[in-house]
Amino acid sequence: MDSASAKTVAVDEFGTLWRITARYEEDIALVDLLNSTPEPDDSFKRYVLRVPPDQTVSRDAIGWTFGLPPGPTAPRR
């Protein structure tokens, strides 16, 4: 993320939320996470997903990708 001048917004047990400030457009927010379901070889895939720029909590940003509202209904470990 360093090459894109991304700033860390939030880090929690679910992942890392990054923001890239765009000069002439809407900021870009990305959540970086590991899939909690292991692959057949027991590895875990890493995903970087774009989320709305108003997200401030990693857990809520991941929940947003599933259509869940922020708060206790967001993903659990």
C-alpha positions as CSV (number, residue, x, y, z in Angstrom):
1,M,0.0,0.0,0.0
2,D,2.9,2.4,0.4
3,S,3.4,2.9,-3.3
4,A,-0.1,4.3,-3.5
5,S,0.4,6.7,-0.6
6,A,-2.3,4.8,1.5
7,K,-2.8,5.9,5.1
8,T,-3.9,3.4,7.7
9,V,-7.3,4.4,9.1
10,A,-8.0,1.4,11.4
11,V,-6.5,-1.9,12.4
12,D,-8.4,-4.6,14.3
13,E,-8.6,-8.4,14.5
14,F,-10.6,-8.5,11.2
15,G,-8.2,-6.5,9.0
16,T,-6.7,-3.2,8.1
17,L,-8.6,-0.2,6.7
18,W,-6.6,2.0,4.3
19,R,-7.5,5.4,2.7
20,I,-5.9,6.9,-0.4
21,T,-6.6,10.6,-0.7
22,A,-7.5,11.5,-4.3
23,R,-6.7,15.0,-5.4
24,Y,-9.6,15.6,-7.7
25,E,-12.0,12.7,-6.9
26,E,-13.5,10.9,-4.0
27,D,-11.0,9.3,-1.6
28,I,-10.5,5.5,-2.0
29,A,-10.9,3.2,1.0
30,L,-9.7,-0.4,1.0
31,V,-10.0,-3.1,3.6
32,D,-7.2,-5.7,3.7
33,L,-8.1,-9.0,5.2
34,L,-7.5,-12.7,5.4
35,N,-10.3,-15.1,4.5
36,S,-11.3,-17.0,7.7
37,T,-12.0,-20.2,5.7
38,P,-8.8,-22.1,4.9
39,E,-8.0,-23.2,1.3
40,P,-7.6,-26.9,0.6
41,D,-3.9,-26.6,1.3
42,D,-4.6,-25.0,4.7
43,S,-3.4,-21.6,3.6
44,F,-5.6,-18.4,3.9
45,K,-6.2,-16.1,1.0
46,R,-5.6,-12.4,1.4
47,Y,-8.1,-10.0,-0.1
48,V,-8.1,-6.2,-0.6
49,L,-11.6,-4.9,-1.1
50,R,-12.8,-1.5,-2.0
51,V,-15.3,0.0,0.4
52,P,-17.1,3.4,0.7
53,P,-14.7,6.2,1.8
54,D,-16.8,7.0,4.9
55,Q,-15.9,3.7,6.6
56,T,-13.8,4.2,9.7
57,V,-13.7,0.7,11.3
58,S,-12.3,-2.4,9.6
59,R,-14.9,-4.8,11.0
60,D,-17.8,-2.5,9.8
61,A,-16.1,-2.1,6.3
62,I,-15.9,-5.9,5.9
63,G,-19.6,-6.2,7.1
64,W,-20.5,-3.6,4.4
65,T,-19.2,-6.0,1.7
66,F,-21.9,-8.5,2.9
67,G,-24.6,-5.9,3.1
68,L,-24.6,-5.7,6.9
69,P,-25.1,-2.5,8.9
70,P,-22.3,-1.3,11.2
71,G,-22.1,-2.5,14.7
72,P,-22.7,-5.9,16.4
73,T,-24.2,-7.5,13.2
74,A,-20.8,-7.1,11.4
75,P,-18.6,-10.2,11.0
76,R,-17.5,-12.2,14.0
77,R,-14.4,-14.2,14.6
